[in-house]
Amino acid sequence: MFVRCHAYILPSEAYGGLEAQVLEQLRVGDRDQLRHLLSDFDLRVELLSGEWRVLMTELEDFYQVVDLSRRVARMVVGPSELAAFVEGLREPSRQARWRPISFGLAELTEVLPAGTDLAAVVIIEESDDWLWQEPVSELVALRPEIFGLLESHLLAQLRSGDMSGMARLADDHAEGSVEFSREQWSMLLQHSSERVPELMEIYQRRLAAPSDYTHIREALSLVADPRFQPSLDAWLRVHANSAQYGLYFRDATVERREIEGSGLFDMQAPPASSTDVQPAEGSEILPVDEPG
C-alpha cells in the first residue's frame, strides 16, 4: 500500500563500488537497508503514484523488482544502460502521453545526462508513513487523459482490494476532490438511495469512466442539496463542467475496515469535519464561495 517512489541518482564511480550490494538488497533486502546504502547521495527525485507505475510498465527492459503484495517497487539503471534509459524517457510521443502526470518524471528527465554513462539510477519505494493518516470519503475527479493513463493501474488496485493504495493513486493525480465528513457521506448514501438509486451501484463500483460522466454529474445534482452537501453543490456549480472527468468514489469505511485493529490510528477518534474542495498536488483550483 505504498504510494510513491524515490529515484536516487548516483555518479557512476560511486555506483560501481555499491553495485553488488544494491542488487543484493534490491532482491532480498528491506527498504531501510537499501535506503541506508543510498543515504550519502542527495540527488533524488520523487515520483508520484502514477509516475513510477507508467515508467516501470513502459520501460520494463531495465532491472526491476515489483511485488505489490510486499509493497515493493524497485528499479536499477546502471551506467552502461543510462543512455538507452534517457532516450526512452525523452521519446517525443511518450513524453506527450506522459505530460498530464509528469511532475517528478519531467524533473528526472531534465537532470539525467543524455548519451553518457556518467550516472546510475536506483528507484525504491517510499515508507508506509502515509498510512498513519485517517482515511476520508471523497469524490475524486481525474481528467480524461489522466484516467486513460492510470485506469489499468487503478483497476489493479481495486482487484487486489488495496483501497488505501487506490485512493492515494487517484488523489496524487486528481484535478480536484470533494471531501465528505462521516455524516455527509452517510447522508449522501441515504439521499442517493431515496432519489437516484442508480448512483448506489456506481458508488459500489468505485471507479467511473469519463464516458459515464455526464449521466453521473446529472444524477449527483439531484442529491447535492447545499444545506447538507455545500462542497459537492459548489463543485458541481463551479468546476464540474471543466472536463469530462473520470471519477473515483472513495468510501473511508472500507479503508477503515482494512486496517481496523492495526493501531495505525485511533478508531474512536472524532470524525473529521472538513468539507472543503481540496486541490490535488500539482494542480490548481479556484476558491469557492460557500452558500450562506
Buried (B, 14 or more C-beta within 10 A) or exposed (E): BBBBBBBBBBEBEBBEEBBEEBBEBBEEBEBEEBBEBBEEBEEBBBBBBBBBBBBBEBBEEBBBBBEBEEBBBBBBBBBEBBBEBBEBBEBEEBBEBBEBBBBBBBBBBEEBEEEEEEBBBBBBBBEBEEBEEBBBBBBBBBBBBBBBBBBEBBEBBBEEEBBBBBBBBBBBBBBBBBBBBBEBBEBBBEBBEEEBEEBEEBBEEBBBBBEBBEEBBEBBBEBBBBEBBBBBBBBBBBBBEEBBBBBBBBBBEBBBEBBEEEEBBEEEEEEBEEBBBBBBEBEEBEEBEEEE
